[in-house]
Amino acid sequence: MNISHPDVDAYLAQFPEPVQARLAAMRRTIRKAAPKAEECISYRMPAYRLQGMLVYFAAFKNHVGFYPTASGIRAFKKALAGYKQATGSVQFPLDRPLPLGLVGRIVRHRVRENLAKD
């Protein structure tokens, strides 16, 4: 959808229940992996900041997009091999289970990267 939302709850609420459940699972996983990160909306999608941007996610017609930046994709290239990818993103199809364990590992990796910048 191409609508701006004030917060993540409003973003999630626009989708049908099955998609909301997937997005809520992504949200929980990210928050658990990065409990000190600030949740926000950036580029019209849920995003998390901790000494810089960590990750973003968004729903699309046939997939959930996950945006852990180029370094997050590079670091987990082999684990993400079964998914469509771009430089800083990966697509998790709606007809397959979300790889939440992998998402958590990628988020923790991004936290370590951001914290090491200081």
C-alpha positions in Angstrom: 0.0 0.0 0.0 1.1 3.5 -0.6 -0.3 5.2 2.5 1.7 7.0 5.1 1.1 5.8 8.7 1.9 7.5 12.0 3.2 4.3 13.7 3.7 0.6 13.3 0.4 -0.4 14.8 -1.4 1.7 12.2 0.8 0.2 9.5 0.0 -3.4 10.5 -3.8 -2.6 10.9 -4.2 -2.0 7.2 -3.6 -5.6 6.2 -5.8 -8.7 6.3 -5.5 -10.8 9.4 -3.2 -13.5 8.0 -0.7 -10.8 6.8 -1.0 -8.9 10.1 -0.1 -12.1 12.0 3.1 -12.5 9.8 4.0 -8.8 10.3 3.4 -9.0 14.0 5.7 -12.1 14.2 8.4 -10.1 12.3 7.9 -7.2 14.7 8.2 -9.4 17.8 11.3 -11.1 16.4 13.0 -7.8 15.7 12.1 -6.3 19.1 13.4 -9.4 20.9 16.7 -9.4 18.9 17.1 -5.6 19.4 15.3 -4.7 22.6 16.9 -1.3 22.9 16.2 -0.3 19.3 13.7 2.5 18.7 10.7 1.6 16.5 9.6 4.1 13.9 8.2 4.5 10.4 10.8 5.2 7.8 10.3 5.1 4.0 6.6 4.4 4.9 7.4 1.1 6.6 8.2 -0.2 10.1 11.9 0.4 10.9 14.2 0.1 13.9 17.1 2.4 14.9 19.9 1.9 17.3 22.9 4.2 16.7 21.7 4.3 13.1 19.1 2.4 11.1 19.1 -1.3 11.8 16.4 -3.0 9.7 13.0 -2.3 8.0 10.2 -4.6 6.9 7.0 -4.3 4.8 4.2 -6.3 3.4 3.5 -6.6 -0.3 1.0 -8.6 -2.4 3.0 -11.8 -2.4 5.7 -11.4 0.2 7.1 -9.7 3.3 10.1 -7.6 2.4 12.9 -7.5 5.0 15.6 -4.8 4.6 18.7 -5.5 6.8 20.9 -3.2 4.6 23.5 -4.6 2.2 25.8 -5.7 5.0 23.1 -7.8 6.6 22.3 -9.5 3.3 26.1 -10.1 2.6 26.7 -11.6 6.0 23.8 -14.2 5.6 24.0 -14.7 1.8 24.2 -18.5 2.1 21.3 -18.8 4.6 19.2 -16.5 2.4 20.0 -18.4 -0.8 16.5 -19.8 -1.1 14.9 -16.4 -1.2 14.7 -13.6 -3.8 17.2 -11.0 -2.8 18.6 -7.6 -3.8 21.5 -5.6 -2.5 19.9 -4.7 0.8 16.7 -6.7 0.9 15.1 -10.2 0.8 11.6 -11.3 0.0 9.9 -13.9 2.2 6.9 -15.3 0.2 3.5 -15.3 1.9 3.0 -19.0 1.1 6.1 -20.1 3.0 6.8 -19.9 6.8 8.8 -16.9 7.9 12.4 -17.8 8.8 12.1 -16.0 12.2 15.2 -17.6 13.7 17.2 -16.3 10.7 15.6 -12.9 11.0 16.6 -12.7 14.6 20.2 -13.7 13.8 20.4 -11.0 11.1 19.0 -8.3 13.4 21.5 -9.3 16.2 24.3 -9.0 13.6 23.1 -5.6 12.5 23.0 -4.5 16.2 26.6 -5.6 16.6 27.6 -3.7 13.5 25.9 -0.5 14.5 27.3 -0.6 18.1 30.8 -1.2 16.7 30.7 2.1 14.8 31.5 4.1 17.8 
